[in-house]
Amino acid sequence: MDQQGLTRINTAWALFQGLLIEALPFLLIGVLISALARWLAPGGRWLRRLPAHPLLGPLSGAALGFALPACECGNVPVARRMLVGGAPLGTALGFLFAAPVLNPIVIASTWAAFPAQPWLLLARPIGAVLVALALSLLLRLIPEERLLQADVLAERQLNQPLSAVNLLQRRSGLVGIAATTATVQQESRQPMSRPPLQEVLSHGGREFMQLALLLVAGCVLAALVQTVLPRQWLLDLGSSPTGSILALMALSVVISVCSSVDAFLALSFAAQVTPGALLAFLLLGPVIDLKLAGLLGLLLRPRGLMLASVGAGLSVLLISQWINLWLL
Amino acid sequence: MAAVKSHALQAVALALWGLVLLRSSIDGRLDLLLRGVFHPLVSIAGLLLLVWAILLVLPLQGRRSKTAAPVVAEALTPRHWQSLVATALIAVLLIGLPPNPSFADLAQRRPGDDSSEAELAFVLPPAQRSLTDWVRLLRTQSDPRLYVGDPVRISGFVLPRNDGPPLLARLLVRCCLADGTPIGLPVRWPAGNPLPKADQWLQITGSMAVQQGLDGEELVVIPQRISVIPRPRRPLEP
């Protein structure tokens, strides 16, 4: 291998380490919030009281972002806890897709990066809610059995009332096969009792390990693509209003940077792109990027992940086009 | 016994992740990878993971001595071992292979930083300005003639470019190396000498002058002294 190849591998390795080491603490925060919720509110009764209305559900899920400030990596374990706890699907999805933007840290960083552009301070959270609403409505078209991963679904059905899920679907109790994990069995026997701390630690540890390995895969992919693809190409593609939006959407997927700091990164090329493209960068990255793809795959089956990616892309494109029409 | 083993395996994996983060905090690699504000977060996360691992293992000692104590049943599956092996492999690679990025390679594949500060809080005397200070000052007061003859003492890495001699550059990082964007100043390299190598870190003492660039007049550093320096401990600029 020539010197340039070695140099590029070294750079890719450093990019990978940067992405991974920056994301791991946020992932840990998310897992800790999830474990705490499991310990404090076993069975997740409060989750099932969240609204299931097609519009109010995602809106209330999005609003939870203000209470649980974490970036997109940390949101995945919290959204998983909501899903397995029996929260209405739309509410959990609303949280998953909107909370990475709709939290105080991200709003403050957007304001700090763009103090002279108040429209962006409004457009980003409103856009994030609209994208989350669109995705929640879109993903409801797929039955839960085909949308959610098998282990999430099994645990979720145990935490849902029999009026919503029959015994065969619960796969435990009087009819059906035994539940897949001991954790699930224990929850089915004692849905209201607080689990022992040791069991919560073990469950959380397992979740962290699983998510960390998926995060590694996402970071490898993001680092390789960043090393191979010159970023200037993407910006050069975006000279037209629509082209600039598409280019910045692609850039946000590739860069895979945390939502709490992406506004500062956008500042570095804000003058080169249209306002709609700037908003597209700030809206799409927190919903889907290369680093997140593996983590989301823990919740959603490939079909759901594909639909969410396409739906997010289209809704961000529409919102950003409208912004360009308004501001250009 | 299976439950005990599965807890122990989990504890080892969590401890490995904790060690990776703590080792990164200690060996200085964070200065190469992340913006400073994130460093404490990485150290705290590493400590938390180690404590978590210890909490998982500690009660096992008690359980071994008091066999009557209930142990959460959990099957020890090949998946546990696969996760542990994968985690261990990644941890060994991360600890054993520290990052050694080429800033020039990275910067050549990135567009330059184009952000403009509305105003600078204060302006340092010319000889005390870093390369980043100069670039930011030029954005607020873009007339290069204002600075002709000012003394310069800056350091940075050599960034080759296609349309002219190399720049002396720095990487601005908002979060981690992945979002690094280059900024640079043109330098009138001494005639007759070979151009410096890409990625070489230099300290230049000299003065400012004006030259005709591609987009009109631009500020250029006229070196009086060029020294090769090792990469600084904190090479990234916020």
Interface residues (C-beta under 8 A of the other chain):
Chain A: Q4 T7 R8 N10 T11 W13 A14 L15 Q17 G18 L19 L20 I21 E22 L24 P25 L28 L32 A116 T181 A182 T183 Q186 P196 Q198 E199 L201 S202 G204 G205 R206 F208 M209 Q210 A212 L213 V216 A222 A223 Q226 T227 L229 P230 R231 Q232 L235 I255 S256 V257 C258 V261 D262 F264 L265 L267 S268 F269 A270 A271 Q272
Chain B: S6 H7 Q10 A11 A13 L14 W17 V20 L21 S24 R29 L30 L32 L33 L34 F38 L41 V42 I44 A45 L48 L49 W52 A53 L55 L56 P59 V72 A73 E74 A75 S83 A86 T87 I90 L94 L97 P99 N100 P101 S102 D105 L106 Q108 R109 R110 P111 D113 D114 S115 S116 A118 L172 R174 C175 C176 L177 A178 D179 T181
